[in-house]
Amino acid sequence: MAGAESVGANAVTEQRDSWITGTLVLFCLMSMVVTVVAGLIQVSFGEYSMTVLEAWKAVFNPAVIFDLNAWVSFLFGTERPDMSTNSIVVWNLRLPRVFVGIITGATLAVSGAIFQAVTRNELASPFILGVSSGAGFAVLATLVVFSGFAPFLPLIATLGGTLAFGLVYSIAWKGGTSPVRLVLAGVIVNMVFQSLQQGLFFFADDLGVVQTAIAWITGSLTGTGWEEVRIAILPAIIAIAIALAGARQLNVLMLGENTARSLGMRVERVRFFLSGVAILAASVAIAVAGVVSFFGLVVPHIVRNTVGGDYRRLMVGCVFAGPALMVTADVGARLAMGGTQMPVGVVTGLIGGPYFLYLMRKQQSMGEL
């Protein structure tokens, strides 16, 4: 607790100083480079045969990049203008997967950072707190049972994530909450909703739906296209913008409830509002990419260890680092097994699981910031 107050105090006392540092700028630039390089590698592979140079030329084809009609087609689903075959393959089949990875990485990273602040628990994340499984159950139920509501997946996922987080908070509440109770309650809710997810498979009589659901539960960007981009882009922008604007409030929350109240903050109102933003951000990612485990736990720690604990820097860093790590993990998932594409959630789980164990053993206070 003392460590948390020290971190928060340092962040608040530096409010007058410029929070944009050389380290932050360099970190964001490097993250952008990693995202671009990984994205170019991603678009270089596919069933349609073309050389790497041809794929890259299609990516940077000015006839597409500067064509307003093409962008209207991509973002609103209107009729596609005439393009070369290479441009059609790259811009309609391969690049949307990269864009979905960018959106998913940014929203999950921001969501994890918010949850770690509002709970003052560095082990918190959408996955650990049960939000992912709650949103996952809602989306899976839509895919398997209520497929007609598929266009409303972000809203449905948000409702499922909200229900799960509400249950976690209710279970953990005992005249207040603690990092230990929140994590344990998250584990309980996570197990319940995962069991419900498995039960839904008994209602699926279409093999294609089952295969899609399995890939979705493990977290996968395979087969994503402009439809997923259109579903996710607006709520993702809203969630990220509010999260960036709320960075100062998160810095104050890090001081502890008593100090925050003495500074005039309505702690519970701010905490639940920002938790809602985190749920929306996580639900957007889950609606289009499935349950990508441990991502929201790992990325904020990487950013925090690099740019510091000020949430203004941390949020900006997450917006850039999340896409870099997600697109890179997706490239690794695609190339690891040769012709067989591994779900990206498997890669993030293999990385995040040991990292979660490392954090638990490192912190004697079981995750208090």
N, C-alpha and C positions, 0 to 999 in steps of 0.2 A: 504494500500500500504506500509506503514511504517512497519507493521508487516511482510509483505512478504519479504521486504528487510532485516529485522532483521534475519528472519529464514534463508534466503539464505546466508547472510553474515556469520552467525555462521557456516553454513555447509561448506563454502569455507575456512574459517580461520582454520577449523579443518582438512584440507586436509592432513596435514603432520602427523596427529595423526592416530592411528589405528582405522579403522571404525568398526572392528569386536569387539563387546562388549559382556560381559557376558549376558546382557539382550537379545541381539539379538540371541545368541546361545541357551539360555534357551527357548526363544519364538519359535524358529524353531523346537527345540526338542519336545516341547509340542504340536506344530501343527502336527508334524509327528505322535505322539502318538494318537492324536485325529483322524487323517486320518486313521490310521491302525485299531483302535478300531471301528470307524464308518464303515469302509470297511468290517470288520469281521461280524459286525451286519447285514450289507446289504446282504452278501453271505449266511447268515444263514436262509434266508426266500425265498420261492419260491413254485411253483406248485409241483415240484418233492419232495416227502417226504423223508427227512433225518434229523437226529438229528443235533443239533448245533455242537457237538463234531465231528461227521462225516464230516460236512461241513468244519470245521476248519482243520481237518486232510487232506482233499483234497486240501485245499489252500496251506498247507506246505508240500505237497507230494514231496519228493526229486526226485522221478521218473519222475515228470513233470518239476520241477524247474530246474533241471540240465540236462534236455534233450534238446539238441540243435535242434533236429528235431521238437520238440513240439513248440519251440519259432519261428522257421522258418515258421511253419504252422500258428501260431497265427499272425505273423507280415506280412507275404507275401501271405497268403491264399492258401498255398500248401496243399497236402493231409495230413490229421491228422494221427499221429501215434496211435497205440493201447493204450487205457487208460481204467481205470476202469470207471464204470458208474458214480460214484460220482465225479470223476475227470472231466469227460466230462461235466457234468451239471455245476460244479463250474467254470471250466476254460473256457468253451465255451459260457455259458449263463449268469453267475452271475458276475464273476470278470471283464469282459469287461465294464460293466456298472460303476463299481468303477473307472476303468482307464479313462473312458470318463469323469467322474466327476472330477478326478484329473486334466486332461488336461483343461477342461472347467474352473474350478475354478482358476487355475494359469493364464491362458491367459486373462480372464476377469479382474482379480485383477490387473495384470500388465498394461493392457490397460487403466483402470480407473486411475491408478497412473500417467501414462504418460500424459493423457489428462488434469489432474489437474495441472500438471507442465507447459505444453506448453501454456495453457490458463491462468495460474495463477489464477485458479478459483476452489475452493474446492467443488463446486456443479457440476463440470463437470464429465461426465462419458459417455461411449458409448451409454447408453440408453438416457440420458438427451440431448446429442448433436445430436441425430438423427441417429447416425451411426448404432445402432442396428436395427432401423426400415428400414433404407435403405438397409442394408445387408439382413434383413429379407424379404423385398419385392423381392429382387433378387432371394433368395433361394426359396421362395414360388412360384414365377413365374416358376422357374425351375421344382419344384415338380408337379405343376398343369398343366402347358402348355408345357414345354420343358423337359420332364422327361428323354429323351435320354442324356442330359448333366449332369445327376446326379453325375458321377465320378469327375466332375470339380467344385463341390460345394464350396470348399474353395476359389478358384479363383473367382467364380461368386459372392460369398458373399463379397469378398474384393472389387470387382468393385462396387457393390451396396453401400457398406459402404463408399468408397471413393467419390462416387457421392454425397451421402448425406452430408458428411462433407464438401465437396467443396461448396455445396449450403449454408450450415450454415455459412461458412466463408464469402461467397459472400454477404449474407444478412446482416451479422453483421459488415462488413467492412465499415468504414466511416472515411477515413484517419487513419485507425488503428481499433483495436477492443477493447472491454471492457467486463468484466465478465457478466454484465447485458445483453448486446446485444447478446453475444454468447449463453447464456441460453435461451433468448427469441427466437432467431433464431432457436435454437435446438428444442424448443417446436413446432414452426411452421412447420419445416421440419418433425418432428416426426409425427404430426397430418396428414400431407399430405400423407406420406408413409403408415401410418396405414390405412388410407382410401383406398388407392390403394390395400393394402393387402386384405381388406374386399371385394373389388370389384372383386378380382380374384376368389372368391368362386363361382361366377356366371358362370365361365368357367369350373368348375369341375363337371363332371357328374358321377364320381365314388365315392360311399359312403366311401370306404376305404381310398381314397386319401383325402377326406374332413376331416375324422377323424384324419388322420395323420397330416394334415395341422393345424387343431385346436390344437392338442397336441403340435405341433412344435411352433406355435405362442405363446403359454403360457409358453414355455420352459419346456422340459421334457427329462429325461434320460431313460424313459421306452422303452424297446425294443432295446436299443443300444447294439452293439456287436463289434467284432473285426474289422468289416468293417469300422465303425466310427473311431476306434483307428487308423487304417491304413491311413484313410483320413486326420486325424488331427495331427498326432504325428510329422511329419517332419516340416510343417510350424510352429507348436507351438514351437518346439525347436529353430528354426531360430529366431522367433519373440522374445522369452524370452532371448536368448543369446544376441541379438542386444540391447534389453532393458537394460540388466545388464551392457553391455559395455558402454551404453550411459548415465549411471547414473551420471557421472561427469558433462556432458553437461547439464543435467536437473538441477543439483545444481546451475550451473552458470545462467541458465535461470531464476531461482528463484530470482536472484538479481535484475531483471528488464532489459528491453531492452537496456537502455543507458549504464548501467554498463557492461552488457554482451558484447556490441559492443566495449567498451573501453578496454576490455580484449582480443579483437581480434576475437570474435565469429561472424560468419555470421548468425545473429539471425534468419532471415526468412528461410534460407536454412536448418538450424538445426531444427527449429520448424516444418517445413513441412516434413522433413525426419522422425523425431521421431513420428509425427502424423501418417505417413504412417505405421510405425511399430505398433502403437496402433490400427490402423484400421485392420491390418493383424491379430493381436492377437485376437481382438474382433470377427472378421469374422470367424476365425477358430472355436471358441466356438459356434457361431451362426449356422455354417454349420452342426454341429453334434448334438447340444443340443437345438437349437431353441433360442428364445429371452428370456433370463433369466434376468428379470428386476431388476434394482437397485443394482445388485451384484457388478459391477465395481465402484459404488459410495461408498458403505459401507465399503468394505474390506480395501482400502487404508487408510481410517480414523482410523479404528481399529488398523492397523499396525503403523500408524504415532503416535497415542496416546501412543503406547507401546514402540516402539524402537526409536522414534525421527524423525525429518524431513530430515535428511541426506538421499538423494535418493539412495545411495549405500546400506544403511541398509533397506530402505523402499522397494526397489525392491526385495531384497532377502527375506524379511519378507512376501511380497505379494506372492512370488512363493510358500511359505510353508503354509501361512494362507489361501490362496484362495482354495486349495484342501480340507483343513480341514473343512472349512465352507460349501463348496459345497457338499461334500460327506455326512456331517452331515445333511444338509438341505434335501438332497435326501432321507436319512433314515427317517427323520421326515415326509416327504411327503408320503413315502411308508407306514408308520405305523400309520399315523394319522387317517385314515379313515377305518382301519381294512382291509377288502378285496379289497377295492377300492383304486387305486393308484392316489394320487393327483399330478399334475405336479409340479416339483420343483420350477418353476417360480412363482407359486402362493405363496409358502412359502417365497421366497426371496422378492416378492412384498409386502407381509404383513409386513415384517420386514423393508424393505427399504423405503416404503412410509412414515411411521411415522418418520423414521430417516432423510429423506430428508426434511420434514417439520421442524424437530428440528434444522437442520443446517441452514435453511433459517431464522428462528426466532432468532437463536443464533448470526448470522453474520449481523450486521447493514449495512455492505458494500455489501450485496447481494452476498456473496461468494468469495470475493477477498482473496487470500492467503496472 
